[in-house]
Amino acid sequence: MKLPGGTDSDFHMHSTASDGGYSPSVLVEKCHAVGLKQIALTDHDTVDGTFEAMKVGERLGVRVLPGIEFSCVFEKKSVHMLGLGVDVHHEAFQQMLSKQRDMRQRRMNIMLQKLSDVGVHVTADEVLAEADGGSIGRPHVAKVLIKHDVVKTVAEAFDRYLAEGKPCYVEKEREMTVKEAIDWTHEVGGLSIVAHPGYYGLDHELIHWITKWGMDGIEVYHRDHEKQDQERYEQICEEAEQVTGSAIFRSGGSDFHHETYGRKQEPLGVTRLQDYYADQIITELSIRQRD
């Protein structure tokens, strides 16, 4: 859902450090070009692009929040959790992410073997080159399949080979739970926000995650949330505030990967977060960092 009026913030986007289409530097340059002044780089299960993005942001006058998007599970359902303003220097945090990368590498190797078993031959080096040093995921395998003319699109690669239930799908060794993602985010000084809750059908659980597990907010405003979705999640935030007596943060962003591939094709800078909500998040992070 596109927000009315001019806003300067986008707190959900991806670079080549995970499965985005642009390097952190180029992504920040593109944000600057469309007038974004506050962004969060939230690559999947990695913060490796943060330093490069922040350096370019300082030069261009774009505030870059260090962030991450955790791949999690709740009662066997896939859920993504955003961590905004995380401490990327935290040693234990980096060790945990390193273990996650190792698991991704093993998963990719098994996936490539399964592809070979059905007559599709892709090398690990090709996938690693596609990831370009970032966190390896199924979209990178899909892009190699496109280059081999096995499929035409990323969506087709998932539909034929890589999605759950398809012949080359490989389950993760161990998935982080929602509570673990919340706890890790707090451990490294960030705000824990559930990403695009409209995907999950878990609305009743959100207040529990806030009141019992300490989740800090909801991505109310997302590219794929329609007006009724926004209103529903605003109401959940208000209900949670009545229970906790504390502010619940409304976040939002484009979930940008690239203009021409992904769940929905949309130019950078169309979906934005209202500055009022973005400034609340920035202020809270500043308070936590002082404490």
C-alpha positions as CSV (number, residue, x, y, z in Angstrom):
1,M,0.0,0.0,0.0
2,K,1.5,3.3,-1.0
3,L,1.4,6.0,1.7
4,P,0.0,9.5,0.9
5,G,2.3,12.5,1.0
6,G,6.0,12.9,0.9
7,T,8.1,10.8,3.3
8,D,11.8,10.3,3.6
9,S,12.2,6.9,5.3
10,D,12.3,3.2,4.3
11,F,13.2,0.7,7.0
12,H,13.1,-2.6,5.0
13,M,15.4,-3.2,2.0
14,H,18.0,-5.7,0.8
15,S,21.4,-5.6,-0.9
16,T,23.7,-8.2,-2.5
17,A,24.9,-9.0,1.0
18,S,21.8,-11.3,0.9
19,D,19.4,-11.6,-2.0
20,G,19.1,-8.0,-3.2
21,G,20.0,-6.8,-6.7
22,Y,22.4,-4.0,-5.8
23,S,25.6,-3.7,-3.7
24,P,25.1,-1.8,-0.5
25,S,26.9,1.2,-2.0
26,V,24.8,1.4,-5.1
27,L,21.6,0.8,-3.1
28,V,22.3,3.8,-0.8
29,E,23.1,5.9,-3.9
30,K,19.8,4.9,-5.4
31,C,18.0,5.8,-2.1
32,H,19.7,9.2,-2.2
33,A,18.6,9.7,-5.8
34,V,14.9,9.2,-5.0
35,G,15.1,11.5,-1.9
36,L,15.2,8.9,0.9
37,K,17.0,10.3,4.0
38,Q,16.6,7.5,6.5
39,I,16.9,3.8,5.6
40,A,17.5,0.5,7.3
41,L,19.5,-2.2,5.5
42,T,17.8,-5.4,6.6
43,D,19.5,-8.2,4.7
44,H,18.5,-11.8,5.4
45,D,20.5,-13.3,8.3
46,T,23.5,-11.1,7.8
47,V,24.8,-7.6,8.6
48,D,27.8,-7.9,6.2
49,G,26.6,-5.0,4.0
50,T,26.1,-2.6,6.8
51,F,29.6,-1.0,7.0
52,E,29.7,-0.3,3.3
53,A,26.2,1.2,3.3
54,M,26.8,3.4,6.3
55,K,30.1,4.8,4.8
56,V,28.3,5.8,1.6
57,G,25.3,7.1,3.6
58,E,27.6,9.4,5.6
59,R,29.0,10.9,2.4
60,L,25.5,11.4,0.8
61,G,23.6,12.5,4.0
62,V,21.5,9.3,4.2
63,R,21.1,7.9,7.7
64,V,21.6,4.1,7.5
65,L,20.3,2.0,10.4
66,P,22.1,-1.2,10.8
67,G,19.5,-3.9,10.6
68,I,18.8,-7.6,9.8
69,E,15.9,-9.8,8.7
70,F,15.9,-13.0,10.6
71,S,14.5,-16.2,9.0
72,C,12.4,-17.8,11.8
73,V,9.8,-20.3,12.5
74,F,6.7,-20.3,14.7
75,E,4.7,-23.5,15.1
76,K,6.2,-24.8,11.8
77,K,5.2,-21.6,10.0
78,S,7.9,-19.4,8.4
79,V,8.1,-15.9,9.9
80,H,10.5,-13.1,9.2
81,M,11.6,-10.8,12.1
82,L,13.4,-7.4,11.6
83,G,16.0,-6.2,14.0
84,L,16.5,-2.4,13.6
85,G,19.5,-0.6,15.1
86,V,21.5,-3.7,16.0
87,D,25.1,-3.6,17.2
88,V,27.0,-5.2,14.3
89,H,30.2,-5.4,16.4
90,H,28.7,-7.7,19.0
91,E,31.0,-10.8,19.1
92,A,28.5,-13.4,20.1
93,F,26.0,-12.1,17.6
94,Q,28.6,-12.4,14.8
95,Q,29.5,-15.9,15.9
96,M,25.8,-16.9,15.8
97,L,25.5,-15.4,12.3
98,S,28.6,-17.3,11.2
99,K,27.0,-20.6,12.3
100,Q,23.9,-19.7,10.3
101,R,26.1,-19.1,7.2
102,D,27.7,-22.5,7.6
103,M,24.3,-24.1,7.7
104,R,23.3,-22.3,4.6
105,Q,26.4,-23.6,2.8
106,R,25.6,-27.2,3.8
107,R,22.0,-26.8,2.7
108,M,23.1,-25.4,-0.7
109,N,25.4,-28.4,-1.3
110,I,22.6,-30.8,-0.7
111,M,20.3,-28.8,-2.9
112,L,22.8,-28.9,-5.7
113,Q,23.1,-32.6,-5.4
114,K,19.3,-33.0,-5.6
115,L,19.4,-30.8,-8.8
116,S,22.1,-33.0,-10.2
117,D,19.9,-36.1,-9.4
118,V,17.1,-34.7,-11.7
119,G,19.6,-33.8,-14.4
120,V,20.2,-30.1,-13.7
121,H,23.9,-29.5,-13.1
122,V,24.9,-26.3,-11.2
123,T,28.2,-25.8,-9.4
124,A,28.7,-24.3,-6.0
125,D,31.1,-21.7,-7.4
126,E,28.3,-20.4,-9.7
127,V,26.0,-20.0,-6.7
128,L,28.7,-18.4,-4.6
129,A,29.5,-16.0,-7.4
130,E,25.8,-15.1,-7.6
131,A,25.7,-14.4,-3.9
132,D,28.9,-12.3,-4.3
133,G,30.0,-12.8,-0.7
134,G,26.5,-12.4,0.8
135,S,24.3,-14.8,2.6
136,I,23.5,-17.8,0.4
137,G,19.9,-18.5,-0.3
138,R,17.6,-20.2,-2.8
139,P,17.2,-17.1,-4.9
140,H,20.9,-17.3,-5.8
141,V,20.4,-20.9,-7.0
142,A,17.4,-19.7,-8.9
143,K,19.4,-17.0,-10.7
144,V,22.0,-19.6,-11.8
145,L,19.2,-21.8,-13.2
146,I,18.0,-18.8,-15.2
147,K,21.5,-18.3,-16.6
148,H,21.5,-22.0,-17.6
149,D,18.2,-21.5,-19.4
150,V,16.6,-24.2,-17.1
151,V,13.9,-21.7,-16.1
152,K,12.9,-18.2,-17.2
153,T,12.2,-16.6,-13.8
154,V,13.0,-16.9,-10.1
155,A,9.3,-17.8,-9.5
156,E,9.5,-20.6,-12.0
157,A,12.7,-22.0,-10.3
158,F,10.8,-22.2,-7.0
159,D,7.7,-23.6,-8.5
160,R,9.5,-26.4,-10.4
161,Y,12.5,-27.2,-8.1
162,L,13.2,-25.1,-4.9
163,A,9.9,-24.5,-3.0
164,E,8.8,-26.7,-0.2
165,G,7.4,-30.0,-1.6
166,K,9.3,-29.7,-4.8
167,P,12.1,-32.2,-5.8
168,C,15.1,-30.1,-4.8
169,Y,13.8,-28.5,-1.7
170,V,16.0,-28.9,1.4
171,E,14.8,-28.2,4.9
172,K,17.0,-26.0,7.1
173,E,19.0,-27.9,9.8
174,R,17.6,-25.8,12.5
175,E,15.5,-22.6,12.2
176,M,15.6,-19.8,14.7
177,T,12.4,-19.3,16.6
178,V,10.6,-16.0,16.8
179,K,11.4,-15.7,20.5
180,E,15.1,-16.3,19.8
181,A,15.1,-13.5,17.1
182,I,13.5,-11.1,19.6
183,D,16.0,-12.1,22.3
184,W,19.0,-11.7,20.0
185,T,17.7,-8.3,18.7
186,H,17.5,-7.1,22.3
187,E,20.9,-8.6,23.2
188,V,22.5,-6.4,20.5
189,G,20.5,-3.2,21.4
190,G,18.0,-3.2,18.6
191,L,14.2,-3.0,18.2
192,S,12.4,-6.2,17.3
193,I,9.8,-5.8,14.6
194,V,7.7,-8.5,12.9
195,A,8.1,-8.2,9.1
196,H,5.1,-8.1,6.8
197,P,2.7,-9.9,9.2
198,G,0.1,-9.9,6.4
199,Y,1.9,-12.9,5.0
200,Y,1.4,-15.2,8.0
201,G,-2.2,-15.3,9.2
202,L,-0.9,-15.0,12.8
203,D,-2.6,-11.8,13.9
204,H,-3.8,-13.2,17.2
205,E,-0.2,-14.2,18.1
206,L,1.2,-10.7,17.6
207,I,0.0,-9.3,20.9
208,H,1.4,-12.4,22.7
209,W,4.8,-11.8,21.1
210,I,4.6,-8.2,22.3
211,T,3.3,-8.7,25.8
212,K,5.0,-12.0,26.7
213,W,8.2,-12.0,24.6
214,G,8.9,-8.2,24.4
215,M,8.6,-7.7,20.7
216,D,8.8,-3.9,20.1
217,G,6.6,-3.3,17.1
218,I,4.9,-4.3,13.9
219,E,5.7,-3.6,10.2
220,V,2.4,-2.0,9.7
221,Y,3.3,-0.3,6.4
222,H,4.7,-2.7,3.9
223,R,4.5,-2.7,0.1
224,D,2.1,-5.7,0.1
225,H,-0.2,-4.3,2.9
226,E,-3.4,-2.8,1.7
227,K,-5.3,-0.1,3.6
228,Q,-7.3,-2.6,5.6
229,D,-4.1,-4.4,6.6
230,Q,-2.6,-1.2,7.8
231,E,-5.7,-0.4,9.8
232,R,-5.8,-3.9,11.4
233,Y,-2.1,-3.7,12.5
234,E,-2.5,-0.2,13.8
235,Q,-5.4,-1.5,15.9
236,I,-3.2,-4.4,17.2
237,C,-0.5,-1.9,18.2
238,E,-3.1,0.2,20.1
239,E,-4.4,-2.9,21.9
240,A,-0.9,-3.9,22.8
241,E,-0.2,-0.4,24.1
242,Q,-3.2,-0.6,26.4
243,V,-2.0,-3.9,27.8
244,T,1.7,-3.0,28.2
245,G,1.4,0.7,29.0
246,S,4.3,1.2,26.6
247,A,4.8,2.6,23.1
248,I,4.6,-0.1,20.3
249,F,6.5,1.0,17.3
250,R,5.0,1.1,13.8
251,S,7.6,0.4,11.1
252,G,7.4,0.0,7.4
253,G,9.2,-0.1,4.1
254,S,9.4,-1.3,0.6
255,D,11.2,-4.7,1.2
256,F,13.1,-3.6,-1.9
257,H,15.3,-6.2,-3.7
258,H,15.3,-5.0,-7.3
259,E,12.9,-3.3,-9.7
260,T,12.4,-6.2,-12.0
261,Y,12.4,-9.3,-9.8
262,G,10.9,-10.4,-6.5
263,R,7.5,-10.8,-5.0
264,K,6.2,-7.6,-6.5
265,Q,8.0,-5.4,-9.0
266,E,8.1,-1.8,-7.8
267,P,10.6,1.0,-8.3
268,L,12.6,2.1,-5.2
269,G,11.1,5.0,-3.3
270,V,7.4,4.3,-4.0
271,T,6.6,2.6,-0.6
272,R,7.8,4.7,2.3
273,L,7.4,5.0,6.1
274,Q,5.9,8.2,7.5
275,D,8.6,10.3,9.1
276,Y,6.6,10.5,12.4
277,Y,7.0,6.7,12.9
278,A,10.5,6.6,11.6
279,D,11.6,9.4,14.1
280,Q,10.0,7.5,17.0
281,I,12.2,4.5,16.1
282,I,15.3,6.6,15.8
283,T,14.6,8.4,19.1
284,E,14.0,5.1,21.0
285,L,17.3,3.6,19.6
286,S,19.2,6.7,20.7
287,I,17.8,6.3,24.2
288,R,18.7,2.6,24.4
289,Q,22.2,3.3,23.1
290,R,22.7,6.0,25.8
291,D,21.5,3.5,28.5
